[in-house]
Amino acid sequence: MPRAQNHPPEAMKKPVSLFLEKLYRDSRYIPTGKLERMGTKRITFMEICPVISPTGEERGRLLLEREFFLDGRPDAERPYGEESLLTYHLRRSKEEDGYQIGEQDVASLTEEAWQYYVRRNFHFLFGDFVRARNDAEHNLGIASMMSRCADDKDNAWSFVRWWPWIERDRAIAQALSDVENGHLEEAATELYRANKAIGRSAREHATEYAREGEVGASMPGQMEQHIETLVQLLQRLYLVPIPLEQQLDEANARGDAEQADKIRRQMMGEVAGRD
């Protein structure tokens, strides 16, 4: 099986870098670099804030210099002495039967999720895929917790609706980290599984997405298309294979039992080899 180089030539990486720029460059937040101060690593950026008149007209824009910590909660706050609000609410939900998260906590969690979203975009632009994956997993954790603990369905949906977007980012970050380390089959499998999961989520929540109109209803499909675009890039630039899991699904779909059995044996052999 072909393996990617740990440090691919720049000419190979450029199309992927352009793809990431299109997905993760947010004109409201402009990263300016990284620095270390008092033993902590930080990302520096400019936030562009519109100035709105009392009549609702935009009269100008402010440029604010800001920093996020590279690890942990981006603003370095420790809510209730915990690493994050997610950590705090998860602990309480384990300690208290029937624990519910109400409106006030929803606002605070929304702000925390937004910070991790903005920093996640920066990590992608800097090529720090492990940290991008970690920040995506944090927000997936918030969405999962809200689906269980929110005090009403609307509060839960305000987080769960973004699951396809965040899962796309988690899978892309993990896959690109795999490619950097030469794990091509793992990268291909990661992206294939993510697209299947996004499709399942879209079907499961079809009614909720339909209520949001055309833009909301089309979002999961757009996330699937982004992943498919990246798959095609990686296949062309890094020789990423069609994952065995996908080959198995396709063999089963066309009723090719012999080929399906052959692929299963190959998959079992690879698992035994890794063990």
C-alpha positions in Angstrom: 0.0 0.0 0.0 1.5 3.4 -0.9 2.4 5.7 2.0 2.6 9.5 2.0 5.8 11.2 3.0 5.9 12.7 6.4 6.7 16.1 4.9 5.2 16.1 1.3 6.7 18.5 -1.2 5.2 22.0 -1.2 3.8 21.5 -4.7 1.7 18.6 -3.4 0.4 20.4 -0.4 -0.7 23.7 -2.1 -4.1 22.5 -3.5 -5.0 21.2 0.0 -3.9 24.5 1.6 -6.1 26.4 -0.9 -9.0 24.1 0.0 -8.5 24.8 3.7 -8.3 28.5 3.0 -11.7 28.4 1.4 -13.2 26.5 4.2 -11.6 28.1 7.2 -10.7 31.7 6.4 -13.2 33.8 8.2 -13.1 37.5 7.3 -14.3 38.5 10.8 -11.2 37.0 12.4 -7.7 37.5 10.9 -4.9 35.5 12.5 -1.7 37.4 12.8 0.7 34.9 14.3 1.7 33.0 17.4 3.7 34.1 20.5 4.7 32.9 23.9 4.2 35.1 27.0 4.8 34.1 30.6 5.3 30.5 29.6 2.0 30.1 27.6 1.6 29.9 23.9 -1.0 32.0 22.2 -2.5 32.9 18.9 -2.8 36.6 18.0 -5.6 37.8 15.8 -7.6 40.8 14.7 -11.4 40.8 15.2 -13.4 43.0 12.9 -16.4 44.4 14.6 -19.0 46.5 12.6 -20.2 49.8 14.2 -24.0 50.0 14.0 -26.0 53.2 14.2 -29.2 53.5 16.3 -31.1 53.1 13.0 -29.4 49.9 12.2 -27.0 51.2 9.6 -23.3 50.2 9.5 -21.2 53.3 10.1 -17.8 51.7 10.1 -15.7 48.9 11.6 -13.4 48.5 14.6 -10.3 46.4 14.5 -9.6 44.8 17.9 -6.3 43.1 18.7 -7.0 39.8 20.5 -5.3 36.7 21.8 -6.4 33.1 22.3 -4.4 30.5 24.3 -3.1 27.7 22.1 -4.4 25.0 24.4 -7.2 24.7 26.9 -10.1 27.1 26.9 -9.2 29.8 24.4 -9.8 32.8 26.7 -7.9 31.0 29.5 -10.9 31.3 31.9 -11.6 28.5 34.3 -15.3 28.5 34.9 -16.2 27.2 38.3 -12.6 26.2 38.7 -12.9 23.7 35.8 -11.0 23.5 32.5 -14.1 24.5 30.6 -17.9 24.7 30.9 -18.1 21.4 29.1 -16.0 19.8 31.8 -18.1 21.4 34.6 -21.5 20.4 33.2 -20.3 16.8 32.4 -19.2 16.4 36.0 -22.4 17.7 37.4 -24.5 15.5 35.0 -22.7 12.5 36.3 -23.2 13.5 39.9 -26.9 14.6 39.7 -29.7 12.5 38.4 -31.9 14.4 35.9 -29.4 17.2 35.6 -30.7 19.9 33.2 -29.0 22.8 31.5 -31.1 25.9 31.3 -31.3 29.2 29.3 -28.5 31.0 31.2 -26.1 28.1 30.9 -27.0 27.8 27.2 -25.8 31.3 26.5 -22.5 30.6 28.3 -22.0 27.3 26.5 -22.7 29.1 23.1 -20.0 31.6 23.9 -17.5 28.8 24.8 -18.4 26.8 21.6 -17.9 29.9 19.5 -14.4 30.4 21.0 -13.4 26.8 20.2 -14.9 27.2 16.7 -12.8 30.4 15.9 -9.6 28.8 17.3 -10.3 25.6 15.4 -10.3 27.6 12.1 -7.0 29.2 13.1 -5.5 25.7 13.7 -6.5 24.6 10.3 -4.9 27.7 8.7 -1.7 27.1 10.6 -1.7 23.4 9.7 -2.0 22.3 13.3 -4.4 19.4 12.6 -4.2 17.7 16.0 -5.3 20.8 17.8 -8.0 21.4 15.2 -9.3 17.9 15.8 -9.2 18.5 19.6 -11.2 21.7 19.4 -13.8 20.0 17.1 -14.1 17.1 19.6 -14.7 19.7 22.4 -17.7 21.1 20.5 -19.0 17.7 19.6 -18.9 17.0 23.3 -21.1 20.1 24.0 -23.6 19.0 21.3 -23.8 15.5 22.7 -24.2 16.8 26.2 -27.0 19.2 25.2 -28.9 16.5 23.4 -29.1 14.7 26.8 -29.3 17.6 29.3 -30.9 20.6 27.7 -34.1 21.7 29.5 -36.0 21.9 26.2 -35.8 20.7 22.6 -35.1 24.1 21.1 -32.0 24.6 23.4 -30.8 21.2 22.5 -31.3 21.8 18.7 -29.4 25.1 18.8 -26.3 22.9 19.4 -27.2 19.6 17.7 -27.9 21.3 14.4 -24.2 22.1 14.0 -23.1 18.5 14.4 -22.6 17.8 10.7 -20.4 20.9 10.4 -18.3 20.0 13.5 -18.0 16.4 12.5 -16.8 17.4 9.0 -14.0 19.5 10.7 -13.1 16.7 13.1 -12.8 14.2 10.3 -10.8 16.5 8.0 -8.4 17.3 10.8 -7.9 13.6 11.7 -7.5 12.6 8.1 -4.9 15.3 7.3 -3.0 14.3 10.4 -3.1 10.7 9.2 -1.8 11.7 5.8 1.0 13.7 7.3 2.1 10.6 9.2 1.7 8.3 6.1 -1.4 6.5 7.4 -3.4 6.6 4.1 -5.9 3.8 4.7 -6.8 5.4 8.1 -7.3 8.8 6.5 -9.5 7.4 3.8 -11.6 5.4 6.3 -12.0 8.4 8.6 -13.4 10.5 5.8 -15.7 7.8 4.5 -17.1 7.0 8.0 -17.7 10.8 8.6 -19.7 11.2 5.4 -21.8 8.2 6.3 -22.4 9.6 9.8 -23.3 13.0 8.5 -25.8 11.4 6.1 -27.4 9.5 8.9 -27.7 12.6 11.0 -29.3 14.5 8.2 -31.9 11.8 7.8 -32.5 11.5 11.5 -33.1 15.2 11.8 -34.7 15.8 8.4 -37.8 17.4 10.0 -35.8 19.9 12.1 -33.6 20.9 9.2 -36.6 21.3 6.9 -38.1 23.9 9.4 -35.0 26.0 8.9 -35.6 26.6 5.2 -33.4 26.0 2.2 -30.2 27.1 3.8 -30.6 25.0 6.9 -31.8 22.0 5.0 -28.8 22.0 2.6 -26.1 22.4 5.3 -25.5 18.6 5.9 -25.2 17.9 2.2 -22.7 20.7 1.8 -20.6 19.2 4.6 -20.7 15.8 2.7 -19.6 17.5 -0.5 -16.7 19.3 1.2 -15.4 15.9 2.4 -15.8 14.3 -1.0 -13.9 17.2 -2.5 -11.0 16.6 -0.1 -11.1 12.9 -0.8 -10.6 13.5 -4.5 -7.7 15.9 -3.7 -6.0 13.4 -1.5 -6.5 10.6 -3.9 -4.8 12.7 -6.6 -2.0 14.2 -4.6 -1.2 11.5 -2.0 -2.5 8.3 -3.6 -5.0 7.9 -0.8 -6.8 4.6 -1.6 -10.5 3.8 -1.6 -11.0 2.5 2.0 -11.7 -1.2 2.4 -14.8 -0.3 4.4 -16.2 1.5 1.3 -15.2 -1.3 -1.0 -17.1 -3.7 1.3 -20.2 -1.6 1.3 -20.2 -1.3 -2.5 -19.7 -5.1 -2.8 -22.6 -5.8 -0.5 -24.8 -3.2 -2.4 -24.3 -5.0 -5.7 -24.8 -8.4 -4.1 -21.2 -9.6 -4.8 -20.9 -12.0 -1.8 -17.6 -13.5 -3.0 -15.9 -10.1 -3.3 -17.4 -9.0 0.0 -16.0 -12.1 1.8 -12.6 -11.4 0.2 -12.6 -7.8 1.5 -13.6 -8.9 5.0 -10.7 -11.3 5.1 -8.4 -8.5 4.0 -9.7 -6.2 6.7 -9.3 -8.9 9.4 -5.7 -9.4 8.2 -4.9 -5.7 8.5 -6.4 -5.6 12.0 -4.4 -8.6 13.1 -1.3 -7.0 11.5 -1.8 -3.8 13.6 -2.3 -5.8 16.8 
